[in-house]
Amino acid sequence: MYARLAFAFGHAKIDLMQKLTLSHRYTASNHRFREAVLDSGWLSFQGKSVSIRLYLPLLTRYEQGYQMRDWLLGLSVVSFFVGLASLLLRTLGWLNLPALLRLDPSLLEYGALGLGALALLAYLLFPIRVLYLYDGNASPLLVAGSRKGIEELAQAIWQYLEALRKQP
């Protein structure tokens, strides 16, 4: 005899047999999806051309983490290098890069340093939130999204697995 176990998610009452749709934008396996659907033990991401399904009872673990935007760090390093190298070479009198490029020295040097600082700040303050879903395969399914979307997805998966574990 199947007893329906209900658990509360947000403001709605959800049970194990009911379909739960999380309307956030997610990225999984290099494809973008508008929503995640938990339905009868399956976590589904459905797009126009790609569908990804994961059977939740086989999920061994999941981890929340961050993925940094490497191109921002690269832009920051290059900008700092250009700004400091130009400033140092012009100060020592060895090479006047702004004069060679016919630019204002402050525009080149301080602009590059400002761009580097802004890129570094964006790199540190705005990481991409990710959820790693391990289902026994060698590599986990990496799901990226907004902070709220990833938190709601992790909470929904956790509550579903807890309700499934308590099921008689």
N, C-alpha and C positions, 0 to 999 in steps of 0.2 A: 504494500500500500504506500503510495507516494504522498508525502505530506509537503505541501507547498510552504517553503520557508521564505518569508518576506524580509527584506532589509530596506532600511531607509537610505536613499541616496539624494542628498540635497533636500528638496522639498517634496519629492515624489516618492511614492511607495512602490518598490520594485520587487518582483519575485523571480525565482530562477527560470521560470518558463516564459517570462515576458521579455520583449525586445527592448533594449536600452540603446538609444542613439545619442552620441556625444558630438554635438555640432561644432567642432573646432577644425582648424586646418592642421593636418598632419603630413609628415613626409616619412615614408617607409620604403626601403629598397629603391631609393632614388626616384620615387614617384610621389606626386602630391595628391592628397585626398581631402575632401571637404568634411568628412565625418568618419567616426568609428562606430561600429555597431556590435553590441554584445547580444547574441541571440542563441539560446539553447546551448550554451557552452562554447560557442565559437566567437572569437574576436575577428571581425571582418573590416577590411578597408576596401571600399569599392570605388573605382574610378571609371572613366569612360572606356579605357582600353585594358586596364589591369585590375585584378582583384587579388587581395592577399587575405588568407584565412589562417587562423591559428586556433587550435583546439585547446581551450584553457585547462581542462583537467590534466593534460600532459605537460603543462608549464611547470618547470622545475624551480625557477627563481626569476625574479626581475629586479633590476637596479635602476635607480634614477641617477642621472649624471649630467655633466655639461660637456658640450663640444664647442671648442673655440673656433673663431673665424680666422684661419691662418693667414689669409690675404691681408687682413687688417694689421696683423703683427709684421708682415713683410713690408707693407706700406710704411708703417711706423719706423722700422729699422732703416729703410732706404731714405726716408725723409730726414731722419736725424743725421744719417751719414752725409747726405748732400749738404744740409745746412751747416753742420759743424766743420766739414772739410772745406767748404767755400769760405766760411768765416776765418778758419785757421790759416788757410793759404793766403787769403787777402791780407790778414793782419801781419803775417810774416813777410809779405811782399814777394812771395814766390810766384804766385799765379793769381791773376784777378779774373776769376770766372764770370762775375757779373758784367765786367767790361767786354769780355769776349762774347757773351751772349746778348749784349746791349740791353741789359736789365738794370733796374735800380738795385743796389746791393742789399738794402733792407728788405725789398720785396722777395728776392731769391733766398736769402739766408733766414730771415725771421719767418717768412712764409713757409719755408720747408720745415723749420723747427716747429711752427704752430700746427702745421698739418700732421707732423709726426706725433706731437702731443695729443692732438685730437683723435688720431687713429688709435693710439695706445689707450687712451681713455675709453673709447668705444669698445676696444678689444676686451678690456678688463671689466667694464660695467654691463655689457650686453652679450653674455654667452648664449648659446643655443641650448635649450633644455632637451634632454634626450631620455628615453626609457629603453633599456635593454631587456628584451624578453627572451629567456632561454627555454627552449622546449626539447632539449636533448640533442639538437644538432650541434655541429662543430662551431658554427658562428651564430650569435644571437640575432634576432630581428631588432634592428635599431629604428625606433620611432622618435622623430623629432617634432617639436611643436612649441606652442607658446607655454608660458609658465602655468597658466590656468588650465589649458588643455591637457598637458602632461600630468598635472596633479589630479585632475578629474579622472583621467584614464587610469592612473595608478590606483586611485581610491576605488573606482568601480571594479577593477580586476581583483583588488584585495578583498572587497566585500563579497564579490561573487565567489571567490575561492573559499572564504570563511564560511559562507552559507552552504557551499557544496560539501565542505568538510564536516559540517554539523548535520548534514542530511542523514536521516536514519536509513 
